[in-house]
Amino acid sequence: MPTALRIRKLRRVFDAYDLDRDGIIEESDILALVHIWCETYELEPDSPGWTDIDSKTRAMFRDIPGLDGAEKVRAEEWIAMADHPDFARFVESVAIPHSMAVFTAADKDGDGRISAREMLAAQIKAGMSLQEADQAFALLDADGDGYLTYDEYIQALREFYLSDDPAAHGNRIAGEL
């Protein structure tokens, strides 16, 4: 059984991805998320950025450890993946690349870093409050320079998915727990 902290973190992500709030993540939720992110970052349909986000968002759900490509995912199944032996591999090869596709879309000038405004745009559209988003950014900006670098963001994602340390800054990447 995942720790209480990890359950809260995974539940937070599940709730953010279950856009219609029916307790199931399915293709309609996935397509809506892709549209939110791509419209937020002004990506044209079928552009390389749109295609990257779309394929990696679909993989995020298709490749859940233990579900063998299920088309619908319930919260308890999403949370149970944390106990699967392939969970760390899933985080490194699927979850992080998925998030980094959105990071890359936000990084309009391609300098390998995003500002608070760039990061917060999609998070707020997906339901995070401005206060939560501001607090998360402040914690994740390890050096306090007003930007999250590619490496800082990857570190935060690893902490979010894999750490059981309640003080890990990455715990807040999806907002208040």
N, C-alpha and C positions, 0 to 999 in steps of 0.2 A: 504494500500500500504506500503510495506517495505520502510525503510529509504534509502536514496541514498547510505549510507555507506554499509548497509546490502545487497543492490542490487549488489554493486561492489564485495563484498566478495562472495556472492553466484554465481555470474557470473564467478568469478575467478575459483572457484571449478568446475563449469559446464565446462568451457573451458578446464581445466586440465583433466577431465574425458571423454570429447568428443574427443577421440584420433584421429578419422579420420576426424575431423573438418567439419562434415556435418550438424551441428546444432541440432543433435539428439543424446542422449545417448541411446544406445541399447545394446543388448547382446554382440555383437562383441566388443564394447568398454569395457564392463565389463570384458569379458574374457581376453582381451589384458592387462587391468590393473592388473588383478590377476597374469598374467604371468610376468609382469614387476616386481611387488613386490616380488613374490615368487622366480624368478630367481635372483633378486638382493640379496636376503637374503639366497640364496642357499637352498631353500626348495624343497624337492622331491615331485612330483605329488602324491596325495593321502596321504601325511604325515599329521599328526595332524595340523601343522602350515599352510600348504597349504589349507587344508579343512576349517580351521577356517577363513582364509582370503577370500576364495571363498564364503563361506556361508554368511559372513557378508557384503561382497561387493555386492552380489546379493540382500540381504535384504535392503541395502542402497537405491536401486532403486525400489524394489518391494513394499516397505512400505512407499513411499513418501506420506505424508498427502494430502488427497483430490484426489489422482489419482487411487485409488482402484486397485493396481497391474498392472498398464499399462506397456506394454512391451517396449514402446518408450517414452522418456521424452524430451520435447523441453525446451529451455532455459527459456522461459516465464513461463512454468509450474513449473520448478525447483525453480525459483525465487518466484513465487506465494505461494509456500508452507510456506514461512516465515509468511504469514498472517493467516495460518490455525490454528484453536484452538489447534490442537495436535502437533504443531511444537516443542514446548519445550520437550514434551514427546518423539518425534521422535529423537531429538538431544541426549537426555539422554539414550534412549533405543536402538537406531540404529546407529546414526552417530558417537557417541563417542566409542561404542564398535567396530565399523568398524575400526576406526583409531587406536584403541588400539591393535587390532589384528596385524596390520602392525608394531606398536611400539614393540610388543612382539617378532615378527619375527626379528626385528632389534637388539633387546637386546639379543645378542648371549650368553652372560654369565649369563643371568637370574638375574642380580642384581637390576632390577627395574629402570634402567637408561640407556640412550643411549648417545653416543658421537655425536659430530657434524658430523663426517664421517659416522656414522651409520644412522643418520637421513637424511643426504643429499643424500646418495646413491640413494634411490628410488625417491626422489623429482627431482633430476637432470635428471634421466632417464625418468621421466614423463614430462619433459619440463621446469622445473624451472632453471633459470640461476644460476651459482655458486655464483655470487655476491648476488642475491636475497636470496638464501639458506643460505649463511653465515650471512647476515644481520638478517634474520628471527631467526636463531639459537641464535645469540648474544642477541636479544631482549627476546627470550623465556627462556633463561638460567638465571632465576631470581636471583640466588645467585652467578653467575659468576664462577662456579666451573668447567666449561667445559663439563657439562652433563645436560641433561634434565631428570628429574625424572618422574616416572609414574604420580605423582600428579601434577607436573608442566605442563606436557603435557595435562592432562585432563582439568586443569584450562584454558590453552590456547585455547583448543577446545571450551570450554563453551564461552569464550570471543569472539571467532571467530563467532560462530553461533548465539549467543544470545545478545551480547552487541552492543549498538549503541554509545559507547564511542569511539571517534576517537583516543584517546590516549591509548586504551587497547593494550597491547603487542600481545595478541592473534590474533589481526587483521592480523598480518603478517605471520601466520602459513602457508598460501598458497602462500606467496610471496608478491611482490609489488602490491598495489591496485592502 
